[in-house]
Amino acid sequence: MMKPRIQVLFAAFLLLAGGRSTAQVEYQTITVKDGGTIAGSVKWSGPVPKIPSVLINKDPDVCDPQSLKKRDLERLVIDGNGEW
């Protein structure tokens, strides 16, 4: 009973993978004339949010050489002036 289900799942995977490769083939790069830039600073108002931490559970030799067992998610860094 499992074989037909696995075959259907495999066929669906092949169809989805084929669709992605077709989209990548159609991708074209273009030259942008007079492209713009964005400059400035962003100010944070209010209390600094608590940065969540995650447990390190993959490849501790590389990801956790100090054996801390968890690490803060460094997505948001705010200095003493409220800039990030």
ROTILUM-269277 format. One record per residue: residue in one letter; y, x, z of N, C-alpha, C, O in turn. Coordinates in steps of 0.02 Angstrom, whole numbers, plus 50000, padded with zeros to 5 digits. Atoms other than C-alpha are relative to their C-alpha. Layout:
aYXZYXZYXZYXZ
...
% end
This chain:
m499415004150000500005000050000500635004350000501155002249974
m499414995749996501195014650033500155003349933500745004649918
k499874996550063500975022749862500504996349955500964999449930
p499515003450042501885009149763500715000250029501195000949991
r499344999849969503315009149888500315006949990500915007349975
i499754993250011503495028049876500195001049927500705004249913
q499844999350071503455027049687500654996449983501054999049944
v499385003750012504835013949687500605003850028501125004349996
l499464996149970505895024349805500165006249959500745008049949
f499904994150041505635039749698500354998349935500795001949912
a499685002150062506105030349540500744998350012501175000049971
a499315001649984507685023749624500405006450011500985006949989
f499674993649990508125041449678500165003449934500715006049925
l499894996950065507925047949501500554996549961500954999849928
l499465003750034509045034149433500685001750029501165002849993
l499374998449968510395037849561500205007249985500795008649972
a499854993050014510285056649534500225000849927500665004849913
g499814999850070510395054049346500704997449989501075000149947
g499325002750006511965043549366500525004950023501065005349993
r499534995149975512815057049466500095005749950500665008049939
s499944994450047512435070749340500394997849938500755001949909
t499635002450058513125059949199500754999950016501155001849974
a499305000249981514755057349293500295007050003500875008049984
q499764993249996514905076049322500105003049930500555007049920
v499934997450068514655079749137500654997349969500975000949930
e499415003150029516085067849093500655002450032501195000850007
y499404997749966517305076249214500365005149957500055009749931
q499604995450039518715085149125500595002450041500894998650078
t499404997449967520055096549193500584999849951500495000649891
i499415000250042521825095149129500545004450031500515006050090
t499434996249976523405105349144500544995250021500734990649984
v499475004349974524735097249252500675003649991500775009050018
k499344997150010526505100749194500474997450053500454991450069
d499515001949949527895100449324499674996950061499914991950088
g500345002549941526675097849468500445000950062500875005450062
g499584999849941527455095049639499665003450059499075005250056
t500264997249937527225102149813500254995750057500754992250051
i499805003649940527325094549985500135005250054499715009750064
a499834995349946528185104050126500294996150058500554990650049
g499715003149941528725099950302499565001150060499115005250059
s500404999649939528025097750475499874993050025500254988350011
v500195006449971527185083650567500075000750075499825005550105
k499904999949927527695079750747499564994750032499524989050008
w500425004649963526505071650870500414997450058500715001350095
s499655002849941527285059750996499484996650044499004993650020
g500475002949953526405053951151499535005250029499605011150014
p500464995349968525015061651252499535003149948499345000049898
v500464996550045523915074551167499304996950010499064996450066
p500665003149994522235066251128499485005050023499535011050008
k500554995849979520665073151208499565001449939499334996849906
i500404998050058519725082851076499264999250019499045002250068
p500715001049982517895077151075499605006449988499785010649947
s500454994350010516505089851091499324997449978499144991649992
v500665001850024514795089651012499505005250025499665011050035
l500534995449981513145097151065499795004149940499755001649884
i500244995650053512575112050963499244999950002498935002050050
n500725000650002510795108850909499695003149937499105002249925
k500254996850060510625118750747500145007550004500695009550022
d499934992850007510365137450727500445003250054501005005450038
p499584997549945511005143250898500215007349991500745009350018
d499804993050010511035161650844500655000449961501055004949973
v499405000050041512395157550717500544995550029501124997450034
c499525005149980513225141850785500215000550074500734997950093
d499864999749929513175145950971499835006950029499425007450074
p500194993349976513135164850998500175001150074499875005450106
q499834999349929513955162951171499584995450045499694995350106
s500445004649963512635149951224500404994950042500234993750100
l499595005049965513955136951271499694993049998499874988850038
k500365006450008512825122451215500414994349970500124989349948
k499595005150033514315112151151500635003349974500805008949993
r499404997250032515895114651050500494994349987500294988849969
d499485004850016517545105651030500064999249925499985004049887
l499865001250070517895097650863500735001849988501174998250012
e499324997450008519435107350808500344997049939500565000649894
r499685003450056520135094350689500754999450009501124998949961
l499305001349985521805092550775500235005450049499995005750106
v499734994949957522785107150845500744998650009501124998449961
i499315001749985524425103050931500285005550045499995007050097
d499704994749959525575116750997500454997050054500494990950059
g499585002349945526765115551145500614996049978500904992450018
n499425003850026528155108451034499804993449969500224989949941
g500225006250029527095093850978499875000449925499814995249893
e500134999350072526805101050804499275001549989498955004950029
w500694998750019525125101250719499945001449927499405002649902
% end
